[in-house]
Amino acid sequence: MEEQNAVHEEAEAYGIDISLIRANLRLTPTQRLRRHDQILATQRKLRMAMEKKRG
């Protein structure tokens, strides 16, 4: 357990948000894929808006 805590502390010190990893691991694979698809669709919309703004 101490080794696991040390690894988590090292990861957090490096800038990794362990809570996000834990939250994602609580989801089913299907839920993770849906979430990924939603985020990807949002990213595409943002990219299109930026390209439109640039002209």
PDBQT receptor file of N, H, CA, C and O in Angstrom, charges set to zero:
ATOM      1  N   MET A   1       0.823  -1.196   0.000  1.00  0.00    +0.000 N 
ATOM      2  CA  MET A   1       0.000   0.000   0.000  1.00  0.00    +0.000 C 
ATOM      3  C   MET A   1       0.867   1.259   0.000  1.00  0.00    +0.000 C 
ATOM      4  O   MET A   1       0.546   2.239  -0.673  1.00  0.00    +0.000 OA
ATOM      5  N   GLU A   2       1.963   1.228   0.756  1.00  0.00    +0.000 N 
ATOM      6  H   GLU A   2       2.224   0.432   1.302  1.00  0.00    +0.000 HD
ATOM      7  CA  GLU A   2       2.858   2.379   0.788  1.00  0.00    +0.000 C 
ATOM      8  C   GLU A   2       3.446   2.651  -0.592  1.00  0.00    +0.000 C 
ATOM      9  O   GLU A   2       3.580   3.805  -0.998  1.00  0.00    +0.000 OA
ATOM     10  N   GLU A   3       3.796   1.588  -1.309  1.00  0.00    +0.000 N 
ATOM     11  H   GLU A   3       3.687   0.650  -0.979  1.00  0.00    +0.000 HD
ATOM     12  CA  GLU A   3       4.366   1.744  -2.649  1.00  0.00    +0.000 C 
ATOM     13  C   GLU A   3       3.343   2.386  -3.587  1.00  0.00    +0.000 C 
ATOM     14  O   GLU A   3       3.692   3.247  -4.396  1.00  0.00    +0.000 OA
ATOM     15  N   GLN A   4       2.084   1.967  -3.477  1.00  0.00    +0.000 N 
ATOM     16  H   GLN A   4       1.801   1.268  -2.820  1.00  0.00    +0.000 HD
ATOM     17  CA  GLN A   4       1.028   2.534  -4.317  1.00  0.00    +0.000 C 
ATOM     18  C   GLN A   4       0.846   4.030  -4.009  1.00  0.00    +0.000 C 
ATOM     19  O   GLN A   4       0.705   4.843  -4.923  1.00  0.00    +0.000 OA
ATOM     20  N   ASN A   5       0.851   4.376  -2.741  1.00  0.00    +0.000 N 
ATOM     21  H   ASN A   5       0.966   3.716  -1.999  1.00  0.00    +0.000 HD
ATOM     22  CA  ASN A   5       0.731   5.785  -2.355  1.00  0.00    +0.000 C 
ATOM     23  C   ASN A   5       1.896   6.602  -2.896  1.00  0.00    +0.000 C 
ATOM     24  O   ASN A   5       1.710   7.732  -3.348  1.00  0.00    +0.000 OA
ATOM     25  N   ALA A   6       3.090   6.036  -2.852  1.00  0.00    +0.000 N 
ATOM     26  H   ALA A   6       3.242   5.118  -2.485  1.00  0.00    +0.000 HD
ATOM     27  CA  ALA A   6       4.263   6.734  -3.361  1.00  0.00    +0.000 C 
ATOM     28  C   ALA A   6       4.135   6.970  -4.861  1.00  0.00    +0.000 C 
ATOM     29  O   ALA A   6       4.493   8.039  -5.357  1.00  0.00    +0.000 OA
ATOM     30  N   VAL A   7       3.631   5.983  -5.579  1.00  0.00    +0.000 N 
ATOM     31  H   VAL A   7       3.340   5.115  -5.176  1.00  0.00    +0.000 HD
ATOM     32  CA  VAL A   7       3.444   6.113  -7.024  1.00  0.00    +0.000 C 
ATOM     33  C   VAL A   7       2.414   7.192  -7.319  1.00  0.00    +0.000 C 
ATOM     34  O   VAL A   7       2.615   8.011  -8.216  1.00  0.00    +0.000 OA
ATOM     35  N   HIS A   8       1.313   7.202  -6.573  1.00  0.00    +0.000 N 
ATOM     36  H   HIS A   8       1.150   6.536  -5.845  1.00  0.00    +0.000 HD
ATOM     37  CA  HIS A   8       0.272   8.216  -6.768  1.00  0.00    +0.000 C 
ATOM     38  C   HIS A   8       0.816   9.618  -6.465  1.00  0.00    +0.000 C 
ATOM     39  O   HIS A   8       0.550  10.567  -7.203  1.00  0.00    +0.000 OA
ATOM     40  N   GLU A   9       1.565   9.738  -5.394  1.00  0.00    +0.000 N 
ATOM     41  H   GLU A   9       1.782   8.967  -4.794  1.00  0.00    +0.000 HD
ATOM     42  CA  GLU A   9       2.137  11.034  -5.037  1.00  0.00    +0.000 C 
ATOM     43  C   GLU A   9       3.100  11.515  -6.116  1.00  0.00    +0.000 C 
ATOM     44  O   GLU A   9       3.118  12.696  -6.462  1.00  0.00    +0.000 OA
ATOM     45  N   GLU A  10       3.894  10.599  -6.639  1.00  0.00    +0.000 N 
ATOM     46  H   GLU A  10       3.880   9.640  -6.358  1.00  0.00    +0.000 HD
ATOM     47  CA  GLU A  10       4.841  10.963  -7.698  1.00  0.00    +0.000 C 
ATOM     48  C   GLU A  10       4.097  11.401  -8.964  1.00  0.00    +0.000 C 
ATOM     49  O   GLU A  10       4.479  12.376  -9.611  1.00  0.00    +0.000 OA
ATOM     50  N   ALA A  11       3.045  10.679  -9.305  1.00  0.00    +0.000 N 
ATOM     51  H   ALA A  11       2.734   9.887  -8.779  1.00  0.00    +0.000 HD
ATOM     52  CA  ALA A  11       2.251  11.038 -10.486  1.00  0.00    +0.000 C 
ATOM     53  C   ALA A  11       1.601  12.404 -10.304  1.00  0.00    +0.000 C 
ATOM     54  O   ALA A  11       1.609  13.223 -11.223  1.00  0.00    +0.000 OA
ATOM     55  N   GLU A  12       1.042  12.653  -9.133  1.00  0.00    +0.000 N 
ATOM     56  H   GLU A  12       1.035  11.988  -8.387  1.00  0.00    +0.000 HD
ATOM     57  CA  GLU A  12       0.410  13.951  -8.862  1.00  0.00    +0.000 C 
ATOM     58  C   GLU A  12       1.435  15.076  -8.883  1.00  0.00    +0.000 C 
ATOM     59  O   GLU A  12       1.139  16.173  -9.359  1.00  0.00    +0.000 OA
ATOM     60  N   ALA A  13       2.629  14.819  -8.376  1.00  0.00    +0.000 N 
ATOM     61  H   ALA A  13       2.869  13.929  -7.990  1.00  0.00    +0.000 HD
ATOM     62  CA  ALA A  13       3.686  15.825  -8.398  1.00  0.00    +0.000 C 
ATOM     63  C   ALA A  13       4.095  16.138  -9.836  1.00  0.00    +0.000 C 
ATOM     64  O   ALA A  13       4.521  17.253 -10.139  1.00  0.00    +0.000 OA
ATOM     65  N   TYR A  14       3.965  15.161 -10.705  1.00  0.00    +0.000 N 
ATOM     66  H   TYR A  14       3.619  14.255 -10.459  1.00  0.00    +0.000 HD
ATOM     67  CA  TYR A  14       4.297  15.339 -12.119  1.00  0.00    +0.000 C 
ATOM     68  C   TYR A  14       3.196  16.086 -12.861  1.00  0.00    +0.000 C 
ATOM     69  O   TYR A  14       3.406  16.573 -13.972  1.00  0.00    +0.000 OA
ATOM     70  N   GLY A  15       2.005  16.173 -12.232  1.00  0.00    +0.000 N 
ATOM     71  H   GLY A  15       1.834  15.777 -11.330  1.00  0.00    +0.000 HD
ATOM     72  CA  GLY A  15       0.904  16.915 -12.837  1.00  0.00    +0.000 C 
ATOM     73  C   GLY A  15      -0.248  16.049 -13.309  1.00  0.00    +0.000 C 
ATOM     74  O   GLY A  15      -1.151  16.540 -13.987  1.00  0.00    +0.000 OA
ATOM     75  N   ILE A  16      -0.234  14.778 -12.965  1.00  0.00    +0.000 N 
ATOM     76  H   ILE A  16       0.500  14.379 -12.414  1.00  0.00    +0.000 HD
ATOM     77  CA  ILE A  16      -1.306  13.871 -13.373  1.00  0.00    +0.000 C 
ATOM     78  C   ILE A  16      -2.417  13.922 -12.332  1.00  0.00    +0.000 C 
ATOM     79  O   ILE A  16      -2.161  13.791 -11.135  1.00  0.00    +0.000 OA
ATOM     80  N   ASP A  17      -3.647  14.111 -12.792  1.00  0.00    +0.000 N 
ATOM     81  H   ASP A  17      -3.854  14.217 -13.765  1.00  0.00    +0.000 HD
ATOM     82  CA  ASP A  17      -4.797  14.167 -11.896  1.00  0.00    +0.000 C 
ATOM     83  C   ASP A  17      -5.362  12.749 -11.726  1.00  0.00    +0.000 C 
ATOM     84  O   ASP A  17      -6.136  12.275 -12.557  1.00  0.00    +0.000 OA
ATOM     85  N   ILE A  18      -4.972  12.098 -10.661  1.00  0.00    +0.000 N 
ATOM     86  H   ILE A  18      -4.343  12.483  -9.985  1.00  0.00    +0.000 HD
ATOM     87  CA  ILE A  18      -5.378  10.720 -10.384  1.00  0.00    +0.000 C 
ATOM     88  C   ILE A  18      -6.892  10.613 -10.237  1.00  0.00    +0.000 C 
ATOM     89  O   ILE A  18      -7.475   9.585 -10.582  1.00  0.00    +0.000 OA
ATOM     90  N   SER A  19      -7.534  11.664  -9.731  1.00  0.00    +0.000 N 
ATOM     91  H   SER A  19      -7.061  12.499  -9.451  1.00  0.00    +0.000 HD
ATOM     92  CA  SER A  19      -8.991  11.613  -9.535  1.00  0.00    +0.000 C 
ATOM     93  C   SER A  19      -9.712  11.450 -10.873  1.00  0.00    +0.000 C 
ATOM     94  O   SER A  19     -10.746  10.784 -10.937  1.00  0.00    +0.000 OA
ATOM     95  N   LEU A  20      -9.183  12.047 -11.939  1.00  0.00    +0.000 N 
ATOM     96  H   LEU A  20      -8.344  12.588 -11.888  1.00  0.00    +0.000 HD
ATOM     97  CA  LEU A  20      -9.799  11.887 -13.263  1.00  0.00    +0.000 C 
ATOM     98  C   LEU A  20      -9.662  10.447 -13.767  1.00  0.00    +0.000 C 
ATOM     99  O   LEU A  20     -10.580   9.905 -14.383  1.00  0.00    +0.000 OA
ATOM    100  N   ILE A  21      -8.528   9.852 -13.502  1.00  0.00    +0.000 N 
ATOM    101  H   ILE A  21      -7.783  10.293 -13.001  1.00  0.00    +0.000 HD
ATOM    102  CA  ILE A  21      -8.317   8.457 -13.904  1.00  0.00    +0.000 C 
ATOM    103  C   ILE A  21      -9.281   7.554 -13.148  1.00  0.00    +0.000 C 
ATOM    104  O   ILE A  21      -9.908   6.673 -13.737  1.00  0.00    +0.000 OA
ATOM    105  N   ARG A  22      -9.397   7.774 -11.856  1.00  0.00    +0.000 N 
ATOM    106  H   ARG A  22      -8.888   8.490 -11.377  1.00  0.00    +0.000 HD
ATOM    107  CA  ARG A  22     -10.320   6.958 -11.053  1.00  0.00    +0.000 C 
ATOM    108  C   ARG A  22     -11.763   7.125 -11.531  1.00  0.00    +0.000 C 
ATOM    109  O   ARG A  22     -12.505   6.149 -11.633  1.00  0.00    +0.000 OA
ATOM    110  N   ALA A  23     -12.153   8.363 -11.821  1.00  0.00    +0.000 N 
ATOM    111  H   ALA A  23     -11.549   9.157 -11.738  1.00  0.00    +0.000 HD
ATOM    112  CA  ALA A  23     -13.519   8.625 -12.283  1.00  0.00    +0.000 C 
ATOM    113  C   ALA A  23     -13.788   7.905 -13.599  1.00  0.00    +0.000 C 
ATOM    114  O   ALA A  23     -14.864   7.339 -13.790  1.00  0.00    +0.000 OA
ATOM    115  N   ASN A  24     -12.823   7.924 -14.499  1.00  0.00    +0.000 N 
ATOM    116  H   ASN A  24     -11.948   8.383 -14.344  1.00  0.00    +0.000 HD
ATOM    117  CA  ASN A  24     -13.004   7.234 -15.774  1.00  0.00    +0.000 C 
ATOM    118  C   ASN A  24     -13.064   5.728 -15.603  1.00  0.00    +0.000 C 
ATOM    119  O   ASN A  24     -13.810   5.050 -16.310  1.00  0.00    +0.000 OA
ATOM    120  N   LEU A  25     -12.290   5.202 -14.676  1.00  0.00    +0.000 N 
ATOM    121  H   LEU A  25     -11.684   5.752 -14.101  1.00  0.00    +0.000 HD
ATOM    122  CA  LEU A  25     -12.292   3.751 -14.464  1.00  0.00    +0.000 C 
ATOM    123  C   LEU A  25     -13.588   3.257 -13.815  1.00  0.00    +0.000 C 
ATOM    124  O   LEU A  25     -13.898   2.067 -13.871  1.00  0.00    +0.000 OA
ATOM    125  N   ARG A  26     -14.334   4.163 -13.207  1.00  0.00    +0.000 N 
ATOM    126  H   ARG A  26     -14.082   5.130 -13.162  1.00  0.00    +0.000 HD
ATOM    127  CA  ARG A  26     -15.638   3.784 -12.650  1.00  0.00    +0.000 C 
ATOM    128  C   ARG A  26     -16.680   3.600 -13.752  1.00  0.00    +0.000 C 
ATOM    129  O   ARG A  26     -17.701   2.945 -13.541  1.00  0.00    +0.000 OA
ATOM    130  N   LEU A  27     -16.423   4.177 -14.925  1.00  0.00    +0.000 N 
ATOM    131  H   LEU A  27     -15.593   4.709 -15.096  1.00  0.00    +0.000 HD
ATOM    132  CA  LEU A  27     -17.357   4.058 -16.043  1.00  0.00    +0.000 C 
ATOM    133  C   LEU A  27     -17.185   2.718 -16.743  1.00  0.00    +0.000 C 
ATOM    134  O   LEU A  27     -16.115   2.111 -16.715  1.00  0.00    +0.000 OA
ATOM    135  N   THR A  28     -18.260   2.279 -17.366  1.00  0.00    +0.000 N 
ATOM    136  H   THR A  28     -19.129   2.772 -17.389  1.00  0.00    +0.000 HD
ATOM    137  CA  THR A  28     -18.154   1.064 -18.180  1.00  0.00    +0.000 C 
ATOM    138  C   THR A  28     -17.435   1.423 -19.478  1.00  0.00    +0.000 C 
ATOM    139  O   THR A  28     -17.364   2.600 -19.831  1.00  0.00    +0.000 OA
ATOM    140  N   PRO A  29     -16.909   0.446 -20.185  1.00  0.00    +0.000 N 
ATOM    141  CA  PRO A  29     -16.281   0.741 -21.475  1.00  0.00    +0.000 C 
ATOM    142  C   PRO A  29     -17.227   1.472 -22.431  1.00  0.00    +0.000 C 
ATOM    143  O   PRO A  29     -16.801   2.375 -23.151  1.00  0.00    +0.000 OA
ATOM    144  N   THR A  30     -18.488   1.093 -22.442  1.00  0.00    +0.000 N 
ATOM    145  H   THR A  30     -18.834   0.360 -21.858  1.00  0.00    +0.000 HD
ATOM    146  CA  THR A  30     -19.467   1.766 -23.303  1.00  0.00    +0.000 C 
ATOM    147  C   THR A  30     -19.622   3.227 -22.908  1.00  0.00    +0.000 C 
ATOM    148  O   THR A  30     -19.675   4.105 -23.769  1.00  0.00    +0.000 OA
ATOM    149  N   GLN A  31     -19.694   3.487 -21.614  1.00  0.00    +0.000 N 
ATOM    150  H   GLN A  31     -19.650   2.774 -20.915  1.00  0.00    +0.000 HD
ATOM    151  CA  GLN A  31     -19.812   4.862 -21.141  1.00  0.00    +0.000 C 
ATOM    152  C   GLN A  31     -18.580   5.675 -21.518  1.00  0.00    +0.000 C 
ATOM    153  O   GLN A  31     -18.690   6.842 -21.893  1.00  0.00    +0.000 OA
ATOM    154  N   ARG A  32     -17.405   5.055 -21.419  1.00  0.00    +0.000 N 
ATOM    155  H   ARG A  32     -17.315   4.106 -21.115  1.00  0.00    +0.000 HD
ATOM    156  CA  ARG A  32     -16.179   5.752 -21.789  1.00  0.00    +0.000 C 
ATOM    157  C   ARG A  32     -16.162   6.089 -23.268  1.00  0.00    +0.000 C 
ATOM    158  O   ARG A  32     -15.741   7.180 -23.652  1.00  0.00    +0.000 OA
ATOM    159  N   LEU A  33     -16.617   5.162 -24.103  1.00  0.00    +0.000 N 
ATOM    160  H   LEU A  33     -16.959   4.275 -23.791  1.00  0.00    +0.000 HD
ATOM    161  CA  LEU A  33     -16.663   5.419 -25.545  1.00  0.00    +0.000 C 
ATOM    162  C   LEU A  33     -17.648   6.537 -25.877  1.00  0.00    +0.000 C 
ATOM    163  O   LEU A  33     -17.363   7.395 -26.712  1.00  0.00    +0.000 OA
ATOM    164  N   ARG A  34     -18.804   6.525 -25.223  1.00  0.00    +0.000 N 
ATOM    165  H   ARG A  34     -19.036   5.828 -24.544  1.00  0.00    +0.000 HD
ATOM    166  CA  ARG A  34     -19.784   7.599 -25.443  1.00  0.00    +0.000 C 
ATOM    167  C   ARG A  34     -19.203   8.949 -25.041  1.00  0.00    +0.000 C 
ATOM    168  O   ARG A  34     -19.357   9.944 -25.750  1.00  0.00    +0.000 OA
ATOM    169  N   ARG A  35     -18.546   8.963 -23.916  1.00  0.00    +0.000 N 
ATOM    170  H   ARG A  35     -18.421   8.155 -23.341  1.00  0.00    +0.000 HD
ATOM    171  CA  ARG A  35     -17.938  10.209 -23.438  1.00  0.00    +0.000 C 
ATOM    172  C   ARG A  35     -16.875  10.689 -24.421  1.00  0.00    +0.000 C 
ATOM    173  O   ARG A  35     -16.788  11.878 -24.729  1.00  0.00    +0.000 OA
ATOM    174  N   HIS A  36     -16.080   9.762 -24.901  1.00  0.00    +0.000 N 
ATOM    175  H   HIS A  36     -16.151   8.796 -24.651  1.00  0.00    +0.000 HD
ATOM    176  CA  HIS A  36     -15.058  10.100 -25.893  1.00  0.00    +0.000 C 
ATOM    177  C   HIS A  36     -15.695  10.695 -27.144  1.00  0.00    +0.000 C 
ATOM    178  O   HIS A  36     -15.226  11.709 -27.660  1.00  0.00    +0.000 OA
ATOM    179  N   ASP A  37     -16.752  10.073 -27.626  1.00  0.00    +0.000 N 
ATOM    180  H   ASP A  37     -17.134   9.250 -27.207  1.00  0.00    +0.000 HD
ATOM    181  CA  ASP A  37     -17.438  10.569 -28.822  1.00  0.00    +0.000 C 
ATOM    182  C   ASP A  37     -17.994  11.975 -28.604  1.00  0.00    +0.000 C 
ATOM    183  O   ASP A  37     -17.926  12.817 -29.500  1.00  0.00    +0.000 OA
ATOM    184  N   GLN A  38     -18.539  12.228 -27.424  1.00  0.00    +0.000 N 
ATOM    185  H   GLN A  38     -18.593  11.545 -26.696  1.00  0.00    +0.000 HD
ATOM    186  CA  GLN A  38     -19.076  13.560 -27.118  1.00  0.00    +0.000 C 
ATOM    187  C   GLN A  38     -17.964  14.608 -27.101  1.00  0.00    +0.000 C 
ATOM    188  O   GLN A  38     -18.116  15.701 -27.648  1.00  0.00    +0.000 OA
ATOM    189  N   ILE A  39     -16.864  14.264 -26.475  1.00  0.00    +0.000 N 
ATOM    190  H   ILE A  39     -16.741  13.376 -26.031  1.00  0.00    +0.000 HD
ATOM    191  CA  ILE A  39     -15.737  15.197 -26.403  1.00  0.00    +0.000 C 
ATOM    192  C   ILE A  39     -15.159  15.436 -27.790  1.00  0.00    +0.000 C 
ATOM    193  O   ILE A  39     -14.813  16.568 -28.130  1.00  0.00    +0.000 OA
ATOM    194  N   LEU A  40     -15.052  14.386 -28.592  1.00  0.00    +0.000 N 
ATOM    195  H   LEU A  40     -15.333  13.467 -28.316  1.00  0.00    +0.000 HD
ATOM    196  CA  LEU A  40     -14.536  14.522 -29.950  1.00  0.00    +0.000 C 
ATOM    197  C   LEU A  40     -15.443  15.415 -30.794  1.00  0.00    +0.000 C 
ATOM    198  O   LEU A  40     -14.952  16.241 -31.563  1.00  0.00    +0.000 OA
ATOM    199  N   ALA A  41     -16.758  15.257 -30.658  1.00  0.00    +0.000 N 
ATOM    200  H   ALA A  41     -17.157  14.585 -30.033  1.00  0.00    +0.000 HD
ATOM    201  CA  ALA A  41     -17.703  16.094 -31.404  1.00  0.00    +0.000 C 
ATOM    202  C   ALA A  41     -17.561  17.559 -30.987  1.00  0.00    +0.000 C 
ATOM    203  O   ALA A  41     -17.613  18.450 -31.835  1.00  0.00    +0.000 OA
ATOM    204  N   THR A  42     -17.385  17.811 -29.708  1.00  0.00    +0.000 N 
ATOM    205  H   THR A  42     -17.343  17.088 -29.019  1.00  0.00    +0.000 HD
ATOM    206  CA  THR A  42     -17.193  19.176 -29.219  1.00  0.00    +0.000 C 
ATOM    207  C   THR A  42     -15.893  19.759 -29.771  1.00  0.00    +0.000 C 
ATOM    208  O   THR A  42     -15.856  20.917 -30.186  1.00  0.00    +0.000 OA
ATOM    209  N   GLN A  43     -14.851  18.971 -29.774  1.00  0.00    +0.000 N 
ATOM    210  H   GLN A  43     -14.882  18.030 -29.436  1.00  0.00    +0.000 HD
ATOM    211  CA  GLN A  43     -13.561  19.432 -30.289  1.00  0.00    +0.000 C 
ATOM    212  C   GLN A  43     -13.676  19.784 -31.768  1.00  0.00    +0.000 C 
ATOM    213  O   GLN A  43     -13.116  20.787 -32.212  1.00  0.00    +0.000 OA
ATOM    214  N   ARG A  44     -14.392  18.974 -32.529  1.00  0.00    +0.000 N 
ATOM    215  H   ARG A  44     -14.846  18.159 -32.169  1.00  0.00    +0.000 HD
ATOM    216  CA  ARG A  44     -14.574  19.261 -33.953  1.00  0.00    +0.000 C 
ATOM    217  C   ARG A  44     -15.342  20.568 -34.161  1.00  0.00    +0.000 C 
ATOM    218  O   ARG A  44     -14.996  21.365 -35.033  1.00  0.00    +0.000 OA
ATOM    219  N   LYS A  45     -16.386  20.782 -33.355  1.00  0.00    +0.000 N 
ATOM    220  H   LYS A  45     -16.667  20.134 -32.647  1.00  0.00    +0.000 HD
ATOM    221  CA  LYS A  45     -17.156  22.026 -33.457  1.00  0.00    +0.000 C 
ATOM    222  C   LYS A  45     -16.277  23.235 -33.139  1.00  0.00    +0.000 C 
ATOM    223  O   LYS A  45     -16.353  24.260 -33.817  1.00  0.00    +0.000 OA
ATOM    224  N   LEU A  46     -15.454  23.111 -32.119  1.00  0.00    +0.000 N 
ATOM    225  H   LEU A  46     -15.392  22.278 -31.568  1.00  0.00    +0.000 HD
ATOM    226  CA  LEU A  46     -14.555  24.208 -31.758  1.00  0.00    +0.000 C 
ATOM    227  C   LEU A  46     -13.553  24.485 -32.870  1.00  0.00    +0.000 C 
ATOM    228  O   LEU A  46     -13.278  25.642 -33.187  1.00  0.00    +0.000 OA
ATOM    229  N   ARG A  47     -13.011  23.436 -33.459  1.00  0.00    +0.000 N 
ATOM    230  H   ARG A  47     -13.234  22.496 -33.202  1.00  0.00    +0.000 HD
ATOM    231  CA  ARG A  47     -12.054  23.611 -34.551  1.00  0.00    +0.000 C 
ATOM    232  C   ARG A  47     -12.713  24.302 -35.744  1.00  0.00    +0.000 C 
ATOM    233  O   ARG A  47     -12.131  25.203 -36.346  1.00  0.00    +0.000 OA
ATOM    234  N   MET A  48     -13.929  23.874 -36.080  1.00  0.00    +0.000 N 
ATOM    235  H   MET A  48     -14.403  23.142 -35.590  1.00  0.00    +0.000 HD
ATOM    236  CA  MET A  48     -14.643  24.487 -37.198  1.00  0.00    +0.000 C 
ATOM    237  C   MET A  48     -14.913  25.958 -36.916  1.00  0.00    +0.000 C 
ATOM    238  O   MET A  48     -14.784  26.793 -37.811  1.00  0.00    +0.000 OA
ATOM    239  N   ALA A  49     -15.289  26.286 -35.678  1.00  0.00    +0.000 N 
ATOM    240  H   ALA A  49     -15.395  25.607 -34.951  1.00  0.00    +0.000 HD
ATOM    241  CA  ALA A  49     -15.561  27.675 -35.317  1.00  0.00    +0.000 C 
ATOM    242  C   ALA A  49     -14.291  28.517 -35.414  1.00  0.00    +0.000 C 
ATOM    243  O   ALA A  49     -14.335  29.658 -35.876  1.00  0.00    +0.000 OA
ATOM    244  N   MET A  50     -13.174  27.965 -34.984  1.00  0.00    +0.000 N 
ATOM    245  H   MET A  50     -13.139  27.039 -34.609  1.00  0.00    +0.000 HD
ATOM    246  CA  MET A  50     -11.904  28.695 -35.081  1.00  0.00    +0.000 C 
ATOM    247  C   MET A  50     -11.513  28.921 -36.537  1.00  0.00    +0.000 C 
ATOM    248  O   MET A  50     -11.061  30.007 -36.901  1.00  0.00    +0.000 OA
ATOM    249  N   GLU A  51     -11.686  27.902 -37.364  1.00  0.00    +0.000 N 
ATOM    250  H   GLU A  51     -12.053  27.020 -37.068  1.00  0.00    +0.000 HD
ATOM    251  CA  GLU A  51     -11.350  28.042 -38.780  1.00  0.00    +0.000 C 
ATOM    252  C   GLU A  51     -12.256  29.069 -39.456  1.00  0.00    +0.000 C 
ATOM    253  O   GLU A  51     -11.807  29.843 -40.301  1.00  0.00    +0.000 OA
ATOM    254  N   LYS A  52     -13.529  29.070 -39.080  1.00  0.00    +0.000 N 
ATOM    255  H   LYS A  52     -13.894  28.441 -38.393  1.00  0.00    +0.000 HD
ATOM    256  CA  LYS A  52     -14.475  30.028 -39.643  1.00  0.00    +0.000 C 
ATOM    257  C   LYS A  52     -14.093  31.454 -39.233  1.00  0.00    +0.000 C 
ATOM    258  O   LYS A  52     -14.171  32.380 -40.040  1.00  0.00    +0.000 OA
ATOM    259  N   LYS A  53     -13.680  31.618 -37.977  1.00  0.00    +0.000 N 
ATOM    260  H   LYS A  53     -13.616  30.866 -37.322  1.00  0.00    +0.000 HD
ATOM    261  CA  LYS A  53     -13.305  32.935 -37.464  1.00  0.00    +0.000 C 
ATOM    262  C   LYS A  53     -12.049  33.455 -38.165  1.00  0.00    +0.000 C 
ATOM    263  O   LYS A  53     -11.946  34.645 -38.463  1.00  0.00    +0.000 OA
ATOM    264  N   ARG A  54     -11.104  32.566 -38.424  1.00  0.00    +0.000 N 
ATOM    265  H   ARG A  54     -11.187  31.599 -38.181  1.00  0.00    +0.000 HD
ATOM    266  CA  ARG A  54      -9.858  32.966 -39.087  1.00  0.00    +0.000 C 
ATOM    267  C   ARG A  54     -10.099  33.382 -40.538  1.00  0.00    +0.000 C 
ATOM    268  O   ARG A  54      -9.370  34.200 -41.100  1.00  0.00    +0.000 OA
ATOM    269  N   GLY A  55     -11.147  32.792 -41.129  1.00  0.00    +0.000 N 
ATOM    270  H   GLY A  55     -11.739  32.128 -40.673  1.00  0.00    +0.000 HD
ATOM    271  CA  GLY A  55     -11.521  33.152 -42.492  1.00  0.00    +0.000 C 
ATOM    272  C   GLY A  55     -10.850  32.348 -43.491  1.00  0.00    +0.000 C 
ATOM    273  O   GLY A  55     -11.069  32.541 -44.687  1.00  0.00    +0.000 OA
TER     274      GLY A  55
